[in-house]
Amino acid sequence: MSTHSTYDALRHFADSWGLAAMVVTFLVLALWPFRPGAREDNEAAANMIFKDEDDGE
């Protein structure tokens, strides 16, 4: 297998399956916060900055 055909094979793989893998990864990461049971984790993360705040000031 020559260098040129190796490049073409890798390029074809990246153009097809690489794009599909990136789309699937994006969808998983974008939808992860909306999964069932994530509400408690999301609320804890949203309120984390107020954890050590002193209310007496």
mmCIF file as Biopython writes it, N, C-alpha, C and O atoms, coordinates in Angstrom:
data_model
#
loop_
_atom_site.group_PDB
_atom_site.id
_atom_site.type_symbol
_atom_site.label_atom_id
_atom_site.label_alt_id
_atom_site.label_comp_id
_atom_site.label_asym_id
_atom_site.label_entity_id
_atom_site.label_seq_id
_atom_site.pdbx_PDB_ins_code
_atom_site.Cartn_x
_atom_site.Cartn_y
_atom_site.Cartn_z
_atom_site.occupancy
_atom_site.B_iso_or_equiv
_atom_site.auth_seq_id
_atom_site.auth_asym_id
_atom_site.pdbx_PDB_model_num
ATOM 1   N N  . MET A ? 1  ? 0.847   -1.173 0.000  1.0 0.0 1  A 1 
ATOM 2   C CA . MET A ? 1  ? 0.000   0.000  0.000  1.0 0.0 1  A 1 
ATOM 3   C C  . MET A ? 1  ? 0.897   1.242  0.000  1.0 0.0 1  A 1 
ATOM 4   O O  . MET A ? 1  ? 1.755   1.383  0.871  1.0 0.0 1  A 1 
ATOM 5   N N  . SER A ? 2  ? 0.713   2.106  -0.930 1.0 0.0 2  A 1 
ATOM 6   C CA . SER A ? 2  ? 1.558   3.291  -1.017 1.0 0.0 2  A 1 
ATOM 7   C C  . SER A ? 2  ? 1.062   4.371  -0.061 1.0 0.0 2  A 1 
ATOM 8   O O  . SER A ? 2  ? -0.037  4.284  0.486  1.0 0.0 2  A 1 
ATOM 9   N N  . THR A ? 3  ? 1.888   5.375  0.122  1.0 0.0 3  A 1 
ATOM 10  C CA . THR A ? 3  ? 1.550   6.479  1.017  1.0 0.0 3  A 1 
ATOM 11  C C  . THR A ? 3  ? 0.299   7.198  0.538  1.0 0.0 3  A 1 
ATOM 12  O O  . THR A ? 3  ? -0.557  7.577  1.336  1.0 0.0 3  A 1 
ATOM 13  N N  . HIS A ? 4  ? 0.203   7.380  -0.766 1.0 0.0 4  A 1 
ATOM 14  C CA . HIS A ? 4  ? -0.954  8.094  -1.311 1.0 0.0 4  A 1 
ATOM 15  C C  . HIS A ? 4  ? -2.250  7.332  -1.041 1.0 0.0 4  A 1 
ATOM 16  O O  . HIS A ? 4  ? -3.250  7.945  -0.668 1.0 0.0 4  A 1 
ATOM 17  N N  . SER A ? 5  ? -2.256  6.036  -1.217 1.0 0.0 5  A 1 
ATOM 18  C CA . SER A ? 5  ? -3.482  5.278  -0.992 1.0 0.0 5  A 1 
ATOM 19  C C  . SER A ? 5  ? -3.794  5.175  0.502  1.0 0.0 5  A 1 
ATOM 20  O O  . SER A ? 5  ? -4.961  5.095  0.884  1.0 0.0 5  A 1 
ATOM 21  N N  . THR A ? 6  ? -2.769  5.177  1.342  1.0 0.0 6  A 1 
ATOM 22  C CA . THR A ? 6  ? -3.001  5.198  2.794  1.0 0.0 6  A 1 
ATOM 23  C C  . THR A ? 6  ? -3.666  6.513  3.180  1.0 0.0 6  A 1 
ATOM 24  O O  . THR A ? 6  ? -4.621  6.536  3.958  1.0 0.0 6  A 1 
ATOM 25  N N  . TYR A ? 7  ? -3.149  7.605  2.627  1.0 0.0 7  A 1 
ATOM 26  C CA . TYR A ? 7  ? -3.744  8.912  2.883  1.0 0.0 7  A 1 
ATOM 27  C C  . TYR A ? 7  ? -5.201  8.945  2.424  1.0 0.0 7  A 1 
ATOM 28  O O  . TYR A ? 7  ? -6.076  9.426  3.144  1.0 0.0 7  A 1 
ATOM 29  N N  . ASP A ? 8  ? -5.451  8.434  1.234  1.0 0.0 8  A 1 
ATOM 30  C CA . ASP A ? 8  ? -6.822  8.423  0.719  1.0 0.0 8  A 1 
ATOM 31  C C  . ASP A ? 8  ? -7.745  7.590  1.598  1.0 0.0 8  A 1 
ATOM 32  O O  . ASP A ? 8  ? -8.888  7.978  1.842  1.0 0.0 8  A 1 
ATOM 33  N N  . ALA A ? 9  ? -7.258  6.451  2.072  1.0 0.0 9  A 1 
ATOM 34  C CA . ALA A ? 9  ? -8.075  5.592  2.932  1.0 0.0 9  A 1 
ATOM 35  C C  . ALA A ? 9  ? -8.379  6.290  4.254  1.0 0.0 9  A 1 
ATOM 36  O O  . ALA A ? 9  ? -9.516  6.265  4.725  1.0 0.0 9  A 1 
ATOM 37  N N  . LEU A ? 10 ? -7.362  6.915  4.852  1.0 0.0 10 A 1 
ATOM 38  C CA . LEU A ? 10 ? -7.586  7.621  6.113  1.0 0.0 10 A 1 
ATOM 39  C C  . LEU A ? 10 ? -8.492  8.830  5.920  1.0 0.0 10 A 1 
ATOM 40  O O  . LEU A ? 10 ? -9.320  9.136  6.778  1.0 0.0 10 A 1 
ATOM 41  N N  . ARG A ? 11 ? -8.336  9.508  4.805  1.0 0.0 11 A 1 
ATOM 42  C CA . ARG A ? 11 ? -9.175  10.667 4.516  1.0 0.0 11 A 1 
ATOM 43  C C  . ARG A ? 11 ? -10.632 10.242 4.339  1.0 0.0 11 A 1 
ATOM 44  O O  . ARG A ? 11 ? -11.542 10.898 4.848  1.0 0.0 11 A 1 
ATOM 45  N N  . HIS A ? 12 ? -10.845 9.153  3.622  1.0 0.0 12 A 1 
ATOM 46  C CA . HIS A ? 12 ? -12.205 8.644  3.429  1.0 0.0 12 A 1 
ATOM 47  C C  . HIS A ? 12 ? -12.820 8.240  4.768  1.0 0.0 12 A 1 
ATOM 48  O O  . HIS A ? 12 ? -13.987 8.532  5.027  1.0 0.0 12 A 1 
ATOM 49  N N  . PHE A ? 13 ? -12.034 7.564  5.625  1.0 0.0 13 A 1 
ATOM 50  C CA . PHE A ? 13 ? -12.518 7.166  6.943  1.0 0.0 13 A 1 
ATOM 51  C C  . PHE A ? 13 ? -12.891 8.387  7.775  1.0 0.0 13 A 1 
ATOM 52  O O  . PHE A ? 13 ? -13.946 8.408  8.408  1.0 0.0 13 A 1 
ATOM 53  N N  . ALA A ? 14 ? -12.033 9.402  7.779  1.0 0.0 14 A 1 
ATOM 54  C CA . ALA A ? 14 ? -12.299 10.609 8.561  1.0 0.0 14 A 1 
ATOM 55  C C  . ALA A ? 14 ? -13.516 11.351 8.023  1.0 0.0 14 A 1 
ATOM 56  O O  . ALA A ? 14 ? -14.303 11.892 8.800  1.0 0.0 14 A 1 
ATOM 57  N N  . ASP A ? 15 ? -13.678 11.382 6.711  1.0 0.0 15 A 1 
ATOM 58  C CA . ASP A ? 15 ? -14.815 12.084 6.128  1.0 0.0 15 A 1 
ATOM 59  C C  . ASP A ? 15 ? -16.141 11.403 6.439  1.0 0.0 15 A 1 
ATOM 60  O O  . ASP A ? 15 ? -17.166 12.076 6.549  1.0 0.0 15 A 1 
ATOM 61  N N  . SER A ? 16 ? -16.141 10.095 6.580  1.0 0.0 16 A 1 
ATOM 62  C CA . SER A ? 16 ? -17.398 9.393  6.815  1.0 0.0 16 A 1 
ATOM 63  C C  . SER A ? 16 ? -17.581 9.059  8.295  1.0 0.0 16 A 1 
ATOM 64  O O  . SER A ? 16 ? -18.441 9.640  8.957  1.0 0.0 16 A 1 
ATOM 65  N N  . TRP A ? 17 ? -16.795 8.142  8.809  1.0 0.0 17 A 1 
ATOM 66  C CA . TRP A ? 17 ? -16.981 7.686  10.182 1.0 0.0 17 A 1 
ATOM 67  C C  . TRP A ? 17 ? -16.503 8.703  11.211 1.0 0.0 17 A 1 
ATOM 68  O O  . TRP A ? 17 ? -17.053 8.776  12.310 1.0 0.0 17 A 1 
ATOM 69  N N  . GLY A ? 18 ? -15.492 9.481  10.870 1.0 0.0 18 A 1 
ATOM 70  C CA . GLY A ? 18 ? -15.023 10.518 11.790 1.0 0.0 18 A 1 
ATOM 71  C C  . GLY A ? 18 ? -16.104 11.558 12.034 1.0 0.0 18 A 1 
ATOM 72  O O  . GLY A ? 18 ? -16.329 11.973 13.171 1.0 0.0 18 A 1 
ATOM 73  N N  . LEU A ? 19 ? -16.766 11.976 10.976 1.0 0.0 19 A 1 
ATOM 74  C CA . LEU A ? 19 ? -17.864 12.935 11.109 1.0 0.0 19 A 1 
ATOM 75  C C  . LEU A ? 19 ? -19.007 12.338 11.913 1.0 0.0 19 A 1 
ATOM 76  O O  . LEU A ? 19 ? -19.590 13.013 12.761 1.0 0.0 19 A 1 
ATOM 77  N N  . ALA A ? 20 ? -19.329 11.087 11.654 1.0 0.0 20 A 1 
ATOM 78  C CA . ALA A ? 20 ? -20.406 10.429 12.406 1.0 0.0 20 A 1 
ATOM 79  C C  . ALA A ? 20 ? -20.048 10.345 13.890 1.0 0.0 20 A 1 
ATOM 80  O O  . ALA A ? 20 ? -20.908 10.568 14.743 1.0 0.0 20 A 1 
ATOM 81  N N  . ALA A ? 21 ? -18.801 10.029 14.205 1.0 0.0 21 A 1 
ATOM 82  C CA . ALA A ? 21 ? -18.375 9.946  15.605 1.0 0.0 21 A 1 
ATOM 83  C C  . ALA A ? 21 ? -18.457 11.315 16.279 1.0 0.0 21 A 1 
ATOM 84  O O  . ALA A ? 21 ? -18.866 11.410 17.436 1.0 0.0 21 A 1 
ATOM 85  N N  . MET A ? 22 ? -18.075 12.365 15.572 1.0 0.0 22 A 1 
ATOM 86  C CA . MET A ? 22 ? -18.156 13.712 16.155 1.0 0.0 22 A 1 
ATOM 87  C C  . MET A ? 22 ? -19.603 14.129 16.390 1.0 0.0 22 A 1 
ATOM 88  O O  . MET A ? 22 ? -19.899 14.765 17.402 1.0 0.0 22 A 1 
ATOM 89  N N  . VAL A ? 23 ? -20.504 13.787 15.482 1.0 0.0 23 A 1 
ATOM 90  C CA . VAL A ? 23 ? -21.919 14.125 15.643 1.0 0.0 23 A 1 
ATOM 91  C C  . VAL A ? 23 ? -22.506 13.383 16.845 1.0 0.0 23 A 1 
ATOM 92  O O  . VAL A ? 23 ? -23.227 13.973 17.649 1.0 0.0 23 A 1 
ATOM 93  N N  . VAL A ? 24 ? -22.199 12.101 16.965 1.0 0.0 24 A 1 
ATOM 94  C CA . VAL A ? 24 ? -22.704 11.317 18.094 1.0 0.0 24 A 1 
ATOM 95  C C  . VAL A ? 24 ? -22.148 11.865 19.407 1.0 0.0 24 A 1 
ATOM 96  O O  . VAL A ? 24 ? -22.886 11.995 20.384 1.0 0.0 24 A 1 
ATOM 97  N N  . THR A ? 25 ? -20.862 12.186 19.439 1.0 0.0 25 A 1 
ATOM 98  C CA . THR A ? 25 ? -20.249 12.750 20.646 1.0 0.0 25 A 1 
ATOM 99  C C  . THR A ? 25 ? -20.911 14.071 21.014 1.0 0.0 25 A 1 
ATOM 100 O O  . THR A ? 25 ? -21.214 14.303 22.184 1.0 0.0 25 A 1 
ATOM 101 N N  . PHE A ? 26 ? -21.138 14.937 20.036 1.0 0.0 26 A 1 
ATOM 102 C CA . PHE A ? 26 ? -21.802 16.210 20.296 1.0 0.0 26 A 1 
ATOM 103 C C  . PHE A ? 26 ? -23.199 15.999 20.869 1.0 0.0 26 A 1 
ATOM 104 O O  . PHE A ? 26 ? -23.571 16.643 21.851 1.0 0.0 26 A 1 
ATOM 105 N N  . LEU A ? 27 ? -23.967 15.111 20.268 1.0 0.0 27 A 1 
ATOM 106 C CA . LEU A ? 27 ? -25.329 14.881 20.743 1.0 0.0 27 A 1 
ATOM 107 C C  . LEU A ? 27 ? -25.347 14.332 22.165 1.0 0.0 27 A 1 
ATOM 108 O O  . LEU A ? 27 ? -26.168 14.748 22.983 1.0 0.0 27 A 1 
ATOM 109 N N  . VAL A ? 28 ? -24.450 13.404 22.461 1.0 0.0 28 A 1 
ATOM 110 C CA . VAL A ? 28 ? -24.386 12.845 23.822 1.0 0.0 28 A 1 
ATOM 111 C C  . VAL A ? 28 ? -24.055 13.944 24.819 1.0 0.0 28 A 1 
ATOM 112 O O  . VAL A ? 28 ? -24.712 14.056 25.854 1.0 0.0 28 A 1 
ATOM 113 N N  . LEU A ? 29 ? -23.047 14.758 24.521 1.0 0.0 29 A 1 
ATOM 114 C CA . LEU A ? 29 ? -22.645 15.810 25.460 1.0 0.0 29 A 1 
ATOM 115 C C  . LEU A ? 29 ? -23.695 16.912 25.574 1.0 0.0 29 A 1 
ATOM 116 O O  . LEU A ? 29 ? -23.886 17.471 26.654 1.0 0.0 29 A 1 
ATOM 117 N N  . ALA A ? 30 ? -24.373 17.229 24.483 1.0 0.0 30 A 1 
ATOM 118 C CA . ALA A ? 30 ? -25.390 18.274 24.517 1.0 0.0 30 A 1 
ATOM 119 C C  . ALA A ? 30 ? -26.644 17.830 25.255 1.0 0.0 30 A 1 
ATOM 120 O O  . ALA A ? 30 ? -27.310 18.648 25.891 1.0 0.0 30 A 1 
ATOM 121 N N  . LEU A ? 31 ? -26.973 16.550 25.178 1.0 0.0 31 A 1 
ATOM 122 C CA . LEU A ? 31 ? -28.207 16.055 25.808 1.0 0.0 31 A 1 
ATOM 123 C C  . LEU A ? 31 ? -27.979 15.497 27.214 1.0 0.0 31 A 1 
ATOM 124 O O  . LEU A ? 31 ? -28.948 15.226 27.923 1.0 0.0 31 A 1 
ATOM 125 N N  . TRP A ? 32 ? -26.719 15.318 27.636 1.0 0.0 32 A 1 
ATOM 126 C CA . TRP A ? 32 ? -26.405 14.728 28.932 1.0 0.0 32 A 1 
ATOM 127 C C  . TRP A ? 32 ? -27.085 15.454 30.103 1.0 0.0 32 A 1 
ATOM 128 O O  . TRP A ? 32 ? -27.594 14.771 30.992 1.0 0.0 32 A 1 
ATOM 129 N N  . PRO A ? 33 ? -27.125 16.782 30.160 1.0 0.0 33 A 1 
ATOM 130 C CA . PRO A ? 33 ? -27.783 17.446 31.298 1.0 0.0 33 A 1 
ATOM 131 C C  . PRO A ? 33 ? -29.290 17.232 31.350 1.0 0.0 33 A 1 
ATOM 132 O O  . PRO A ? 33 ? -29.904 17.457 32.393 1.0 0.0 33 A 1 
ATOM 133 N N  . PHE A ? 34 ? -29.896 16.804 30.250 1.0 0.0 34 A 1 
ATOM 134 C CA . PHE A ? 34 ? -31.347 16.643 30.199 1.0 0.0 34 A 1 
ATOM 135 C C  . PHE A ? 34 ? -31.799 15.210 30.441 1.0 0.0 34 A 1 
ATOM 136 O O  . PHE A ? 34 ? -32.978 14.897 30.277 1.0 0.0 34 A 1 
ATOM 137 N N  . ARG A ? 35 ? -30.874 14.339 30.830 1.0 0.0 35 A 1 
ATOM 138 C CA . ARG A ? 35 ? -31.227 12.939 31.067 1.0 0.0 35 A 1 
ATOM 139 C C  . ARG A ? 35 ? -32.084 12.838 32.336 1.0 0.0 35 A 1 
ATOM 140 O O  . ARG A ? 35 ? -31.999 13.699 33.211 1.0 0.0 35 A 1 
ATOM 141 N N  . PRO A ? 36 ? -32.896 11.801 32.433 1.0 0.0 36 A 1 
ATOM 142 C CA . PRO A ? 36 ? -33.701 11.620 33.642 1.0 0.0 36 A 1 
ATOM 143 C C  . PRO A ? 36 ? -32.785 11.436 34.856 1.0 0.0 36 A 1 
ATOM 144 O O  . PRO A ? 36 ? -31.782 10.726 34.784 1.0 0.0 36 A 1 
ATOM 145 N N  . GLY A ? 37 ? -33.133 12.071 35.951 1.0 0.0 37 A 1 
ATOM 146 C CA . GLY A ? 37 ? -32.352 11.935 37.170 1.0 0.0 37 A 1 
ATOM 147 C C  . GLY A ? 37 ? -31.217 12.932 37.296 1.0 0.0 37 A 1 
ATOM 148 O O  . GLY A ? 37 ? -30.474 12.884 38.275 1.0 0.0 37 A 1 
ATOM 149 N N  . ALA A ? 38 ? -31.059 13.829 36.345 1.0 0.0 38 A 1 
ATOM 150 C CA . ALA A ? 38 ? -29.952 14.782 36.389 1.0 0.0 38 A 1 
ATOM 151 C C  . ALA A ? 38 ? -30.329 16.084 37.087 1.0 0.0 38 A 1 
ATOM 152 O O  . ALA A ? 38 ? -29.468 16.937 37.305 1.0 0.0 38 A 1 
ATOM 153 N N  . ARG A ? 39 ? -31.586 16.246 37.434 1.0 0.0 39 A 1 
ATOM 154 C CA . ARG A ? 39 ? -32.033 17.515 38.015 1.0 0.0 39 A 1 
ATOM 155 C C  . ARG A ? 39 ? -31.278 17.848 39.298 1.0 0.0 39 A 1 
ATOM 156 O O  . ARG A ? 39 ? -30.870 18.993 39.493 1.0 0.0 39 A 1 
ATOM 157 N N  . GLU A ? 40 ? -31.090 16.877 40.163 1.0 0.0 40 A 1 
ATOM 158 C CA . GLU A ? 40 ? -30.398 17.129 41.436 1.0 0.0 40 A 1 
ATOM 159 C C  . GLU A ? 40 ? -28.953 17.567 41.196 1.0 0.0 40 A 1 
ATOM 160 O O  . GLU A ? 40 ? -28.482 18.509 41.832 1.0 0.0 40 A 1 
ATOM 161 N N  . ASP A ? 41 ? -28.258 16.904 40.299 1.0 0.0 41 A 1 
ATOM 162 C CA . ASP A ? 41 ? -26.878 17.282 39.974 1.0 0.0 41 A 1 
ATOM 163 C C  . ASP A ? 41 ? -26.814 18.672 39.357 1.0 0.0 41 A 1 
ATOM 164 O O  . ASP A ? 41 ? -25.917 19.453 39.674 1.0 0.0 41 A 1 
ATOM 165 N N  . ASN A ? 42 ? -27.755 18.982 38.483 1.0 0.0 42 A 1 
ATOM 166 C CA . ASN A ? 42 ? -27.778 20.301 37.837 1.0 0.0 42 A 1 
ATOM 167 C C  . ASN A ? 42 ? -28.047 21.410 38.848 1.0 0.0 42 A 1 
ATOM 168 O O  . ASN A ? 42 ? -27.412 22.464 38.793 1.0 0.0 42 A 1 
ATOM 169 N N  . GLU A ? 43 ? -28.982 21.183 39.768 1.0 0.0 43 A 1 
ATOM 170 C CA . GLU A ? 43 ? -29.275 22.185 40.785 1.0 0.0 43 A 1 
ATOM 171 C C  . GLU A ? 43 ? -28.097 22.368 41.734 1.0 0.0 43 A 1 
ATOM 172 O O  . GLU A ? 43 ? -27.807 23.492 42.142 1.0 0.0 43 A 1 
ATOM 173 N N  . ALA A ? 44 ? -27.420 21.289 42.090 1.0 0.0 44 A 1 
ATOM 174 C CA . ALA A ? 44 ? -26.246 21.386 42.955 1.0 0.0 44 A 1 
ATOM 175 C C  . ALA A ? 44 ? -25.139 22.183 42.268 1.0 0.0 44 A 1 
ATOM 176 O O  . ALA A ? 44 ? -24.479 23.003 42.907 1.0 0.0 44 A 1 
ATOM 177 N N  . ALA A ? 45 ? -24.933 21.953 40.984 1.0 0.0 45 A 1 
ATOM 178 C CA . ALA A ? 45 ? -23.911 22.694 40.245 1.0 0.0 45 A 1 
ATOM 179 C C  . ALA A ? 45 ? -24.282 24.171 40.123 1.0 0.0 45 A 1 
ATOM 180 O O  . ALA A ? 45 ? -23.414 25.037 40.228 1.0 0.0 45 A 1 
ATOM 181 N N  . ALA A ? 46 ? -25.558 24.461 39.904 1.0 0.0 46 A 1 
ATOM 182 C CA . ALA A ? 46 ? -25.997 25.844 39.753 1.0 0.0 46 A 1 
ATOM 183 C C  . ALA A ? 46 ? -25.863 26.619 41.057 1.0 0.0 46 A 1 
ATOM 184 O O  . ALA A ? 46 ? -25.579 27.817 41.029 1.0 0.0 46 A 1 
ATOM 185 N N  . ASN A ? 47 ? -26.059 25.965 42.196 1.0 0.0 47 A 1 
ATOM 186 C CA . ASN A ? 47 ? -26.010 26.641 43.493 1.0 0.0 47 A 1 
ATOM 187 C C  . ASN A ? 47 ? -24.657 26.533 44.179 1.0 0.0 47 A 1 
ATOM 188 O O  . ASN A ? 47 ? -24.494 27.028 45.295 1.0 0.0 47 A 1 
ATOM 189 N N  . MET A ? 48 ? -23.694 25.903 43.544 1.0 0.0 48 A 1 
ATOM 190 C CA . MET A ? 48 ? -22.385 25.688 44.154 1.0 0.0 48 A 1 
ATOM 191 C C  . MET A ? 48 ? -21.691 27.005 44.510 1.0 0.0 48 A 1 
ATOM 192 O O  . MET A ? 48 ? -20.983 27.073 45.515 1.0 0.0 48 A 1 
ATOM 193 N N  . ILE A ? 49 ? -21.883 28.047 43.705 1.0 0.0 49 A 1 
ATOM 194 C CA . ILE A ? 49 ? -21.196 29.306 43.972 1.0 0.0 49 A 1 
ATOM 195 C C  . ILE A ? 49 ? -21.731 29.989 45.224 1.0 0.0 49 A 1 
ATOM 196 O O  . ILE A ? 49 ? -21.066 30.872 45.764 1.0 0.0 49 A 1 
ATOM 197 N N  . PHE A ? 50 ? -22.899 29.611 45.698 1.0 0.0 50 A 1 
ATOM 198 C CA . PHE A ? 50 ? -23.495 30.219 46.886 1.0 0.0 50 A 1 
ATOM 199 C C  . PHE A ? 50 ? -23.238 29.398 48.144 1.0 0.0 50 A 1 
ATOM 200 O O  . PHE A ? 50 ? -23.688 29.785 49.222 1.0 0.0 50 A 1 
ATOM 201 N N  . LYS A ? 51 ? -22.538 28.293 48.041 1.0 0.0 51 A 1 
ATOM 202 C CA . LYS A ? 51 ? -22.363 27.354 49.152 1.0 0.0 51 A 1 
ATOM 203 C C  . LYS A ? 51 ? -21.723 28.009 50.360 1.0 0.0 51 A 1 
ATOM 204 O O  . LYS A ? 51 ? -22.217 27.844 51.475 1.0 0.0 51 A 1 
ATOM 205 N N  . ASP A ? 52 ? -20.641 28.744 50.175 1.0 0.0 52 A 1 
ATOM 206 C CA . ASP A ? 52 ? -19.919 29.334 51.301 1.0 0.0 52 A 1 
ATOM 207 C C  . ASP A ? 52 ? -20.293 30.783 51.572 1.0 0.0 52 A 1 
ATOM 208 O O  . ASP A ? 52 ? -19.609 31.471 52.329 1.0 0.0 52 A 1 
ATOM 209 N N  . GLU A ? 53 ? -21.371 31.247 50.961 1.0 0.0 53 A 1 
ATOM 210 C CA . GLU A ? 53 ? -21.780 32.633 51.154 1.0 0.0 53 A 1 
ATOM 211 C C  . GLU A ? 53 ? -22.390 32.801 52.546 1.0 0.0 53 A 1 
ATOM 212 O O  . GLU A ? 53 ? -23.214 31.997 52.981 1.0 0.0 53 A 1 
ATOM 213 N N  . ASP A ? 54 ? -21.970 33.858 53.227 1.0 0.0 54 A 1 
ATOM 214 C CA . ASP A ? 54 ? -22.474 34.138 54.566 1.0 0.0 54 A 1 
ATOM 215 C C  . ASP A ? 54 ? -23.695 35.045 54.438 1.0 0.0 54 A 1 
ATOM 216 O O  . ASP A ? 54 ? -23.598 36.133 53.870 1.0 0.0 54 A 1 
ATOM 217 N N  . ASP A ? 55 ? -24.836 34.612 54.957 1.0 0.0 55 A 1 
ATOM 218 C CA . ASP A ? 55 ? -26.072 35.382 54.826 1.0 0.0 55 A 1 
ATOM 219 C C  . ASP A ? 55 ? -26.134 36.560 55.791 1.0 0.0 55 A 1 
ATOM 220 O O  . ASP A ? 55 ? -27.012 37.411 55.651 1.0 0.0 55 A 1 
ATOM 221 N N  . GLY A ? 56 ? -25.238 36.636 56.759 1.0 0.0 56 A 1 
ATOM 222 C CA . GLY A ? 56 ? -25.282 37.685 57.773 1.0 0.0 56 A 1 
ATOM 223 C C  . GLY A ? 56 ? -24.695 38.998 57.339 1.0 0.0 56 A 1 
ATOM 224 O O  . GLY A ? 56 ? -24.735 39.941 58.129 1.0 0.0 56 A 1 
ATOM 225 N N  . GLU A ? 57 ? -24.163 39.137 56.171 1.0 0.0 57 A 1 
ATOM 226 C CA . GLU A ? 57 ? -23.520 40.397 55.764 1.0 0.0 57 A 1 
ATOM 227 C C  . GLU A ? 57 ? -24.495 41.388 55.236 1.0 0.0 57 A 1 
ATOM 228 O O  . GLU A ? 57 ? -24.108 42.493 54.855 1.0 0.0 57 A 1 
#
